[in-house]
């Protein structure tokens, strides 16, 4: 089934204890679409960049079969730029630079060919833009998932609450779930957040895995204990891309299938953090993905 | 099979954001034996208390079928006392009082009836005492598991390293695994620690679950997301008690069975934190334990 993904396509400059990069390709929609491209060849991107964005970067999307008709290139403008530095244990990061540039007045255009998409992934962006995308689709997709972050809870809570009533799946991290609900217990937090609109809630806990809540059901996907985590940038977006890509490819939105999607998302995220930026996501094989998913099976499965 | 457990039996006074207790029954061996008693009726306790320890507390052990012949009561001496205060999110705690009392010169006596025990759980104690217990057993048990803590890494590293070469399973938390190995990555830490002696390593991550390492095998048991965590005191010891109790009851030390034991240990720990101290461990039913384990199945199981 067709997947529409919206979010940032950007330049990132990253410092970790293991090294640093110049401006490399980054942004939520970049990680989402690259990860999803391993599950379905019908991935459609909506985003905006400036004319400083190299053709070779756009070619990366095309090489993965991602439709870039909805990628606006703004003449005379600069692409969104984010720079950050991770601390020693990679668990916290400091933002060094955020230059919104073209993102400041992003007006998403949905190409006609993207209408009738069945799966919509709203990457982290201002809630106002996420809402506009939903409104500009003539037919409501079968499943709408959204990612957001604490920043929007601080500056655009009303808008965020409104979009939350329009989506099926919300994806946030544990700190954000606590902030959004005012509850420390993630089970209590989930109940409150599910009452705000989304039928399904995914709480990402980074190296501690991810929880999926729907009604009274709870599922937990562990994170794979890795030899080395090199750069966590984009892990959450890669996770989301794997999750929705798997759902779109199987066209099954049951809770049982969402569990599998969570494992596939976790597997994709485990690749992402092994190298800088998108590097590890560019040349994965189906055999590698299958092998990694089997590692999750060995890690988590037991019989009682 | 018979299980021998050694560790502290003590008074605890606990403060959490939900309330505080007077002196209640605590100590590693208390939690270990109570948890294990739900799996095997052949649990044998080695510990020491002062004559201030009420008969009613000793009766609690007996009520659970725990053999207290190895519990020394020292006339004119006081029991070990620990007091601690948990912070708001229950993830860190401050020790307010540690009165060693009878523990200062604890010389463990192994009753003859305890010889030939098949399973030995060395609760957190000075490594010297843990070693003496192993040496005083005429026949090496089928499985020796030990728990320890960062304190002994700071003050008795040589002794700790020696006992580690004598045991089969080591149980520590993630911070302690990092301290012991000097590695941040738990996978790297596990490899180094396994090279120090134990064939199997269990790394406890509290609310984030537990990892089991053996050779190249890794297994992860999640923690159950609870509505309310009331008091984390004793959760790690309860986990250890459930783990070794299950192994002793099934008499199967294969990695596959250890996975199940980890789930049973996690289930017991999830009960422990629901009330103050040992309260929730005193009157569990087999049906409750079975139901809780099924919650873990629903939480963690998926098919790909």
Contacts between the chains, C-beta under 8 A, distances in Angstrom:
chain1	res1	chain2	res2	distance
A	88	B	184	7.8
A	89	B	184	5.8
A	184	B	88	7.8
A	184	B	89	5.8
A	185	B	225	7.5
A	185	B	226	6.7
A	185	B	227	5.9
A	185	B	228	6.1
A	185	B	229	7.2
A	186	B	225	5.1
A	187	B	225	4.6
A	187	B	226	6.4
A	187	B	227	5.3
A	188	B	227	6.1
A	188	B	228	7.9
A	190	B	225	8.0
A	205	B	208	7.2
A	208	B	205	7.2
A	208	B	208	4.2
A	208	B	209	7.6
A	209	B	208	7.6
A	209	B	209	7.6
A	209	B	222	7.2
A	211	B	225	6.3
A	217	B	298	7.5
A	218	B	225	6.2
A	218	B	298	7.5
A	218	B	299	5.8
A	219	B	298	7.7
A	219	B	299	6.4
A	219	B	300	7.8
A	219	B	302	7.2
A	220	B	222	4.4
A	220	B	225	7.6
A	220	B	299	5.1
A	220	B	300	5.9
A	221	B	302	7.8
A	222	B	209	7.1
A	222	B	220	4.4
A	222	B	222	6.6
A	225	B	185	7.5
A	225	B	186	5.2
A	225	B	187	4.6
A	225	B	190	8.0
A	225	B	211	6.3
A	225	B	218	6.1
A	225	B	220	7.6
A	226	B	185	6.7
A	226	B	187	6.3
A	227	B	185	6.0
A	227	B	187	5.3
A	227	B	188	6.2
A	228	B	185	6.2
A	228	B	188	7.9
A	229	B	185	7.2
A	256	B	302	7.9
A	256	B	303	8.0
A	259	B	302	4.3
A	260	B	302	5.9
A	260	B	303	7.3
A	260	B	304	5.5
A	262	B	302	7.9
A	263	B	302	5.9
A	263	B	304	6.3
A	264	B	304	8.0
A	293	B	304	5.6
A	296	B	304	7.9
A	297	B	304	6.3
A	298	B	217	7.4
A	298	B	218	7.5
A	298	B	219	7.7
A	299	B	218	5.8
A	299	B	219	6.4
A	299	B	220	5.1
A	300	B	219	7.8
A	300	B	220	5.9
A	300	B	300	5.5
A	300	B	301	7.9
A	300	B	302	7.5
A	301	B	300	7.9
A	301	B	301	7.1
A	302	B	219	7.2
A	302	B	221	7.8
A	302	B	256	7.9
A	302	B	259	4.3
A	302	B	260	5.9
A	302	B	262	7.9
A	302	B	263	5.9
A	302	B	300	7.5
A	303	B	256	7.9
A	303	B	260	7.3
A	304	B	260	5.5
A	304	B	263	6.3
A	304	B	264	8.0
A	304	B	293	5.6
A	304	B	296	7.9
A	304	B	297	6.3
